[in-house]
Amino acid sequence: MKINLIKASYLLLASLTVGSFISCSPDEVSGNGNGLSDPNADAAFSVAPVEGSANRFVLTANGVNVASHRWELGDGSPEYLGSDQESIFLPDADTYTITHKAAGRGGLINTSTQTVTVATSDLAAGNLIKGGKLKSAADVAQWTILNISSSDASVTLTPGTNGALGNATFVATGYQQKGIYQKVTLQANKEYNVDMTVTSAAGATYTWFEVYLLTSQPVDGNDYGGDKILRLNSWDCWDNVPTPFNGLLSALNCENDSGTATLKGNLKVKTAGDSYLL
């Protein structure tokens, strides 16, 4: 799970789970395959730093016997379909496991990974959220659980293992609610971006998941409304919420005529100081 809050940048929650995880793996192939499929797609790739930048890199795949390339950057963003050469930006100081999936003829997939260490966060685009990737118990401790409802709702913050990203899992019935929040210090009239990866095998039915920026600390037992920064809401979004879903909340975010959630993760504050991301 990853939450990023960046100045002219963004807040990202490394991997926020609404429901349960889904996964898939390629079929196994032995020998030379069936003649129509090629098991020899070369997934190897190189990583080259961009001169003058501690946070930019170029990924170059060998590309032998490869029909398509999928990349995962290890930063909490979803895997995506790309090309044999990708320019990437990793704004936060951290260690990233980059994965390349090379698909050969017939769709057979081979995978290769490399580790990239970024020593220095980008001053403009570094994440302002503490513990947004939930990699450790120390990351989890940066968050406070908000008990909006007294029962029939839970949120579990699970740290990752061996440097992997953790996740926050929200479960509720009967319209009950839980939340998590963190204090952030923002500058006046600076642009910030909020985003996170969300996943659900079941989709969102009679469910809402919304992100707010508050000027005062949230209080247990209180519901919160107003203009949303981002949201999934099965009443307002209707068929715009895919079932299942897996991706950035900014991409899944929906709007309606009332104007709520039109910020699409972008925000400014008029007065510098402390706010609370809920």
Residue, then its C-alpha position, 0 to 999 in steps of 0.5 A: m500500500k502506498i500513499n504519496l503526498i507530493k509538493a507539485s507532487y503526490l500522496l500515495l498509499a502503496s497498496l490499499t485493499v478493498g476486499s481481497f487480492i487476486s493473482c495469476s500466473p502463466d501456464e507451465v511449458s516443458g520442452n519446446g512447447n507446441g510449436l505455436s508458442d515460444p517459451n524463449a522470450d528474453a526477459a532480461f533488461s538493463v537499468a541505466p541512471v540518467e546523468g544529473s538525476a538521482n531519481r531518473f532511470v532508463l530501463t532497456a529490455n533485451g527484446v529477443n523473441v518478445a512480443s510485448h513488455r509489462w513492467e512493475l516498478g516496485d513503487g506501489s503503482p500497478e503493473y503496466l503494458g509498456s515498450d522495450q525501453e522505459s524512462i522512469f522516475l522514482p522520487d522517494a529514497d528507497t530500494y525498488t524491485i523492478t519486474h519485467k514480464a516478457a511475452g513471447r509468441g503464443g503469450l508465454i511469459n518469462t519474468s526478470t527482476q532487478t533491484v534499484t536503490v535510490a539514495t536521495s528523495d527528489l526535493a520537489a516530488g518526494n512523498l510527504i506521507k510517512g509510512g505510506k508504503l507500509k513496508s514495516a511496523a514502523d510505517v504502520a505506526q505512522w497511521t491512526i485508525l479512526n473508529i467512525s462506527s462502533s462495530d461491524a467494520s475493521v481496517t487491518l494494516t499489514p506490513g510487508t516482509n523482506g522489503a515488500l510493500g504492505n497493505a491496508t484491508f478495509v472490511a465492513t457490513g451494514y454501511q459501517q465505517k472505519g478510516i485511517y489518517q495522518k497529519v501532514t504539513l502543507q505550504a500555501n498555494k502549492e499544488y499537491n497530488v494524492d493517489m493510491t493503488v486500490t484492489s478488490a476481487a469483489g468490486a464495490t457494491y453498496t460501498w464507498f471509499e473516499v479520501y478527504l483533507l481535513t483542517s482539524q484532527p478526526v474524532d472517533g464516532n464522527d462521520y465526515g463529508g464535504d468535497k472529496i479528493l478521491r472516491l469510489n462510491s457505488w451509488d454515485c459511480w454506478d457502472n463506472v466502478p469495475t468488478p473486480f478492480n485493481g489500479l490507481l484510485s485517480a483512474l477509478n475515481c468518479e464524478n457526478d453533477s454535484g461536483t464532488a470528487t472533481l479534484k481527481g487527487n489534485l489540491k491546494v490549500k490557501t493557508a500553510g500549516d497542518s492538515y489531516l489526510l483521512 
